[in-house]
Amino acid sequence: MRSDRFVITDRMWALMEPRCLGKKSDLGRTGSDARLFLEAVLWIARTDSPWRDLPPHFGKWNTIFKRFRDWVKADVFKRSFEALSGEPDMEYVMVDGTIVKVHRHGQGAKGGLKARL
């Protein structure tokens, strides 16, 4: 995968990399490419696809899923989120009333409002 196609920018990766599991300096097993792994997780989150539909250029879906579970148990995603939260990007924070729909029971009864005695 070309580096210009990454969702995670170089600046974001610099903040996240020290918090990742599987570095060569860590004890135990090491992962092949943590940035590509994170891109795979973000692809799953963006597309809302099952793990089995992960494109092959990310690697074996089952291996990535097992690694995802290990990272969740170790709170890696929470720590990475906290590291990135220092500089929030407010581009997608605004909620627009045109896309938020009221449940049909919350729209009011037929005939309008009536005073209760």
Summary of the structure (lengths in Angstrom):
residues: 117
radius of gyration: 21.1
end to end distance: 68.5
largest distance: 73.7
contacts: 214
relative contact order: 0.12
helix: 52%
strand: 0%
